[in-house]
Amino acid sequence: MDDDELIDAMVKGAARDSAAGTPAERPSRSRAGWPARSRWLVHLGLLACAAAALGTLQLLHIHNAIHADVGLAFAGLVVVHLVQRRRRIAGMFARLWGFRRRVARELRLLASDAILAFVTINVVVSGILDWNRGAPLLLPGLPRPFDRWHLLSSAVLVVYLIVHVSRRWKHLRRSTIR
């Protein structure tokens, strides 16, 4: 039963109860809205974790664990975000094999999710390696401060997130899990 059928059934039931003289009960909150709310909460969590990761940069000289915890929470939410899109991603793969008209759009969405996953994994791995060594890993041939792997990969992630969110800002609130 989809949302429209559920609403129609609730309205008809309320009208029937009112006509029979019994008070119409307030309809209980539907679980159909939960996926949309949870998707919005994941988006909000991703934005909050990204902001918190940037905000905790000032605390690195005091305690690196706060930044690491926030970064791992962000990585976990990226996984949840991609899991919530699993049907969409599977559908994109299925349509790609059929070479339909929307292949270019589907490829862009698929590439966007792949880039997001790759850059996030890169930031997490570089952060873990920096933390394990106790000093930043340096990349050869790059000018300072861009020679630090975690810093460079984090900057790429921040720029990517700004572009990713700005392109989807209108659709974030109405986004649903498919």
C-alpha positions in Angstrom: 0.0 0.0 0.0 1.6 3.3 -1.0 1.2 6.6 0.8 -1.8 7.8 -1.3 -3.7 4.6 -0.6 -2.9 4.8 3.1 -4.1 8.4 3.3 -7.3 7.5 1.4 -8.0 4.6 3.7 -7.5 6.8 6.8 -9.8 9.5 5.4 -12.5 7.0 4.5 -12.2 5.4 8.0 -12.5 8.7 9.7 -15.5 9.7 7.7 -17.2 6.3 8.4 -16.5 6.7 12.1 -17.9 10.2 12.2 -21.0 9.2 10.3 -21.6 6.3 12.7 -21.5 8.7 15.7 -18.2 7.6 17.1 -15.4 10.1 17.4 -12.8 9.9 14.8 -9.5 9.0 16.3 -6.4 10.9 15.4 -4.5 8.8 12.8 -1.3 7.3 14.2 1.9 8.5 12.8 2.8 6.4 9.8 6.1 4.6 9.5 6.1 5.4 5.8 7.5 8.8 6.7 10.4 7.4 8.7 12.7 6.6 5.7 12.4 10.2 4.5 13.1 11.6 8.0 16.0 9.2 8.5 17.5 10.2 5.1 17.2 13.9 6.2 18.8 13.1 9.5 21.7 11.4 7.8 22.2 14.4 5.5 22.1 16.6 8.6 24.5 14.4 10.4 26.9 14.5 7.4 26.8 18.3 7.3 27.2 18.5 11.1 30.2 16.0 11.1 31.9 17.8 8.3 31.5 21.1 10.1 32.6 19.5 13.4 35.7 18.0 11.7 36.7 21.4 10.5 35.8 22.9 13.9 38.0 20.4 15.8 41.1 21.4 13.8 41.8 24.0 16.5 41.8 21.3 19.1 44.4 19.1 17.4 47.2 20.5 19.5 45.3 19.6 22.6 43.8 16.3 21.8 43.7 14.5 18.4 41.1 12.0 19.4 38.2 14.4 19.1 39.0 15.1 15.5 39.5 11.4 14.8 36.2 10.5 16.4 34.4 13.1 14.4 36.1 12.0 11.2 35.1 8.3 11.9 31.5 9.4 12.6 31.5 11.2 9.3 32.9 8.1 7.5 30.2 5.9 9.2 27.5 8.3 8.0 28.9 8.2 4.5 28.5 4.4 4.6 24.9 4.8 5.9 24.2 7.4 3.1 25.4 4.9 0.5 23.5 2.0 2.1 20.3 4.2 2.0 21.0 4.7 -1.7 21.6 1.0 -2.4 18.5 0.5 -4.5 19.3 3.6 -6.4 22.8 2.5 -7.0 21.7 -1.0 -8.0 19.2 0.5 -10.3 21.8 2.7 -11.9 24.0 -0.3 -12.5 21.1 -2.2 -14.0 20.2 0.7 -16.3 23.8 1.2 -17.3 23.9 -2.3 -18.8 20.8 -1.5 -20.9 22.3 1.8 -22.2 19.1 3.8 -21.8 18.8 7.5 -22.6 19.7 8.7 -19.1 23.1 7.0 -19.0 25.0 10.2 -18.8 23.0 11.4 -15.7 23.2 8.0 -14.1 27.0 7.9 -14.7 27.4 11.3 -13.1 25.5 10.2 -10.0 27.3 6.9 -9.8 30.7 8.7 -10.3 29.7 11.2 -7.6 29.0 8.5 -5.1 32.2 6.7 -6.0 34.3 9.8 -5.6 32.6 10.6 -2.3 33.4 7.1 -1.0 37.0 7.2 -2.3 37.8 10.6 -0.9 36.3 9.7 2.4 38.3 6.5 2.6 41.4 8.4 1.7 40.8 10.9 4.5 40.2 8.1 7.0 43.2 6.1 6.0 45.6 9.1 5.9 44.2 10.2 9.3 44.8 6.7 10.8 48.3 6.6 9.4 49.1 10.1 10.7 47.8 9.2 14.1 49.7 5.9 14.2 53.0 7.5 13.3 52.4 10.5 15.6 53.4 12.8 12.7 51.9 13.7 9.3 52.9 11.7 6.3 54.5 13.9 3.7 53.9 13.6 -0.1 57.0 14.3 -2.2 57.1 17.0 -4.7 54.3 19.2 -3.3 54.7 22.7 -1.8 54.1 23.2 1.9 51.5 22.8 3.5 50.0 20.7 0.7 52.7 18.0 1.1 50.7 16.6 4.1 48.6 13.7 2.9 45.8 14.0 5.4 45.6 17.8 5.0 45.5 17.6 1.2 42.9 14.8 1.2 40.8 16.6 3.7 40.9 19.8 1.7 39.8 17.8 -1.4 36.9 16.3 0.7 35.8 19.8 1.9 35.8 21.2 -1.6 34.0 18.2 -2.9 31.4 18.4 -0.2 30.7 22.0 -0.8 30.1 21.3 -4.5 28.1 18.1 -3.7 25.8 19.9 -1.2 25.4 23.1 -3.3 24.3 21.1 -6.3 21.8 19.1 -4.3 20.7 21.7 -1.8 17.1 22.0 -3.2 16.7 18.2 -3.2 18.1 17.4 0.2 14.9 18.2 2.2 12.6 16.2 -0.1 15.1 13.3 -0.6 13.7 9.8 0.0 15.2 6.4 0.3 14.6 4.2 -2.8 
